[in-house]
Amino acid sequence: MSVKTFKELAQGYDEDPSRQQRAEAIFQAILRLVPLSKEMEVLECGAGTGLLTVLLAPKVKHILATDASEGMLLVLREKRSRLGLCNVDTDLYDPTGQSMESSFGLLVASMLLHHIPDTEGVLRRFYGTLTLNGWVAIADLEEEDGSFHSPEMPKPAHYGFNRSNVVKSLEAAGFCNVYIETVHVVVKNERQYPIFLAVAKRGQ
Ligand SMILES: C[S@@+](CC[C@H](N)C(=O)[O-])C[C@H]1O[C@@H](n2cnc3c(N)ncnc32)[C@H](O)[C@@H]1O
């Protein structure tokens, strides 16, 4: 069985209803833990097909939805047009290689971190993209045994994360007020895969 790229996965990505359910649970937790506002400029990294983007968009001023895969962004742009979302722009962006101006009040990354080998490096970059008092919200897999991704999926850099290590890494990157909780459990192949949401602030 050959491993698919994110570009190849993009067109069928939304067909799995568990991804929509996961995005909805992450969105509800962000609503509860982050003071979203119509003044907020949001940077989303690894936005994929925009499952979370379209939920967040009505709650904030603007979202720059970014991904390293043009195929994923193509699906996101189709969705944006269908839903008439005027406050969402898209851009090809890989936070492991490029920096971004410090102009965002919130950075969101859902299910991206386990694809990034240098977690600490990317968290430092996330910190640098935020305005003073800006927020970061990161959702990802908790530690798992490597069975979450089927063999045809892109091979992850991490089999999930230990929650206390996520807290330590965010603090090491400079974030304060770090809070983490389990916000969802994906059930597949008779196994359970908890998903965490970590939120934190860039201080003054
Ligand atoms: C598992 S999908 C998650 C998509 C979406 N955030 C969600 O929750 O449904 C991971 C996404 O991260 C993107 N990605 C992987 N590595 C990346 C990188 N280094 N920079 C930017 N995007 C990346 C992939 O193209 C893919 O769209």
The ligand as an SDF file (V2000), in Angstrom:
LIG
                    3D

 27 29  0  0  0  0  0  0  0  0999 V2000
   -4.2430   16.0740    9.9960 C   0  0  0  0  0  0  0  0  0  0  0  0
   -4.4080   17.4590    8.9260 S   0  0  0  0  0  0  0  0  0  0  0  0
   -5.3690   18.5490    9.9550 C   0  0  0  0  0  0  0  0  0  0  0  0
   -6.1910   19.5060    9.1550 C   0  0  0  0  0  0  0  0  0  0  0  0
   -7.1160   20.3990    9.9780 C   0  0  0  0  0  0  0  0  0  0  0  0
   -6.3870   21.3080   10.8270 N   0  0  0  0  0  0  0  0  0  0  0  0
   -8.0660   19.5870   10.7930 C   0  0  0  0  0  0  0  0  0  0  0  0
   -8.0080   19.6550   12.0350 O   0  0  0  0  0  0  0  0  0  0  0  0
   -8.8980   18.8890   10.1920 O   0  0  0  0  0  0  0  0  0  0  0  0
   -2.7930   18.1600    9.0230 C   0  0  0  0  0  0  0  0  0  0  0  0
   -2.6160   19.3490    8.0910 C   0  0  0  0  0  0  0  0  0  0  0  0
   -1.3360   19.9310    8.3390 O   0  0  0  0  0  0  0  0  0  0  0  0
   -0.7220   20.2440    7.1180 C   0  0  0  0  0  0  0  0  0  0  0  0
    0.7310   20.2360    7.3400 N   0  0  0  0  0  0  0  0  0  0  0  0
    1.5350   19.1840    7.5950 C   0  0  0  0  0  0  0  0  0  0  0  0
    2.8000   19.5980    7.7850 N   0  0  0  0  0  0  0  0  0  0  0  0
    2.7780   20.9480    7.6470 C   0  0  0  0  0  0  0  0  0  0  0  0
    3.7680   21.9670    7.7550 C   0  0  0  0  0  0  0  0  0  0  0  0
    5.0520   21.6800    8.0290 N   0  0  0  0  0  0  0  0  0  0  0  0
    3.3930   23.2590    7.5630 N   0  0  0  0  0  0  0  0  0  0  0  0
    2.0930   23.5680    7.2950 C   0  0  0  0  0  0  0  0  0  0  0  0
    1.1130   22.6510    7.1820 N   0  0  0  0  0  0  0  0  0  0  0  0
    1.4590   21.3590    7.3690 C   0  0  0  0  0  0  0  0  0  0  0  0
   -1.1990   19.1930    6.1350 C   0  0  0  0  0  0  0  0  0  0  0  0
   -1.0890   19.6200    4.8030 O   0  0  0  0  0  0  0  0  0  0  0  0
   -2.6300   18.9900    6.6060 C   0  0  0  0  0  0  0  0  0  0  0  0
   -3.5160   19.8460    5.9270 O   0  0  0  0  0  0  0  0  0  0  0  0
  1  2  1  0
  2  3  1  0
  2 10  1  0
  3  4  1  0
  4  5  1  0
  5  6  1  0
  5  7  1  0
  7  8  2  0
  7  9  1  0
 10 11  1  0
 11 12  1  0
 11 26  1  0
 12 13  1  0
 13 14  1  0
 13 24  1  0
 14 15  1  0
 14 23  1  0
 15 16  2  0
 16 17  1  0
 17 18  1  0
 17 23  2  0
 18 19  1  0
 18 20  2  0
 20 21  1  0
 21 22  2  0
 22 23  1  0
 24 25  1  0
 24 26  1  0
 26 27  1  0
M  CHG  2   2   1   9  -1
M  END
$$$$
